[in-house]
C-alpha cells in the first residue's frame, strides 16, 4: 500500500487489491467450512445452490461493497455517514463491524486447530491404524491446548494489522497461496484414486433435490456470503483503499472465481476420500481435520505433505482473519480517531475473550445447545454470524445502493476507472429486485424451518 492524498493508504496496483481481496475470501471457508456444510446438507444439491448463490447474489454484491468503499473512502460505518448523512443507514455498517467481531472470535479457534495440526498431523500419519476421529476429538476437548493456539493465531493477526497492513502478508500470500493450490491438486489425485472413491464423487456431483429444505437454502446462501467475505464490510474496507481509476467489475469477478475454484477443489479432495476411507460426510466441523490426515497417511511422503498443508491452511486463514480485524480497526481509526496499533491490540484482546466460549464449547460447555440449532457453541456463533447477520447486511447494502444512494449514481461510480467490462441493466435489476427479494425469501423460509417447523 502507498499513501496518497488525505492520508489514506491505497493499494499499490490492481494486482495488490485482487490478491488482498482473494486472500480475504480464500480461507477456512473454502477448505474447512464448505466441505462440512456440503456434507451436512446432502452433497451435490447443496453445492449447486451454493454456486447459484455466488453467481446471482454474491457477484453483484461484491461489486456493490467495493464501490461503496471506493466512492466514500471510508470504513463500513463511515460509508453511510458520507453517502447518506444524518440517516440511520450507518447502522448497516455497525452491524457489519459487529459481525466481523463475532466471526473473527470463532475463526481464530478453527485457525488454531490448523496451527496445532501442523504437528498433530505427524502423529496422525505416522501411526498406521490410528483413529483419526479421536485424535481430533482429544485435541478440541483439551481446553488449554486449543486456547493457546487460538491466542497464538490472534497475536499473529494483531501483529500484521498493527504493522500497517499487507506489505509482508501480501508478498507472502502471492508465493504461498499457489503452493496451497498445488497441494490441493495432489490431494485430489490421491483421493480420487483410492478404491471406493466413485461413491464420494457421485455424492458430490449427482444432485438429489428432494432433500432441499429452507435450511439447505439458507445454508447455501450463508456459505456463499461467508466464503466471499460478503455482507459485513470487509470488501467495503478493502474497496476504500482503491482509487477512482481502479476498475471494479473484472476485479470482482477474479475474486469470486478464485474463491469458488478453491472451494470446489477442496470438495474433490474430501468427498472421494470420505467414502473410500469410511468416514461420514455429516461429521460436522471436524470433517476436514479428520479426513485429510487420513488421506495423507495413505500417501508417500504423507507426513511432509501434511505438515505443509496445515501450515498453508494457517496462512490462508491468516489472510482472511486480517481482513476481519481490519474492518473493526478501520472503524476505530476512521470514526473514533484511535491509532492503528491501539485499535488492533485492544480489539484483538476483546475478540479473543469473546471467542473463548466457542473453544470451551467442546470441553467444559459441551452440553450447551441453542434451541432449534442443536449444535455446539462454535456452530452457534457461526449460525448467527453467517446465516443471519451476513444476509441481513447484504440485503440492506443492496437496498441502500438500489434505492437510497440511487442506482444510476451507483452504476456511474462502478463504471469509473479502466475496465474490462462495465455493469449495466443486468446489475441494476439484480441489485434492485432480485438480490433483496431472494435474500428476504431465503432468510424467511430458512428461519421458519430452523425455529418454527
Ligand atoms: N472468506 C473467509 C473464508 O472463507 C472468511 C471471512 C468472512 C473473511 C467474512 C472476511 C469476512 O475463510
Boltz pocket constraint, residues with backbone or C-beta under 6 A from the ligand:
constraints:
  - pocket:
      binder: B
      contacts: [[A, 24], [A, 25], [A, 26], [A, 27], [A, 28], [A, 29], [A, 30], [A, 103], [A, 225], [A, 226], [A, 227], [A, 228], [A, 229], [A, 230], [A, 232], [A, 234], [A, 316], [A, 320], [A, 321], [A, 323], [A, 324]]
      max_distance: 6.0
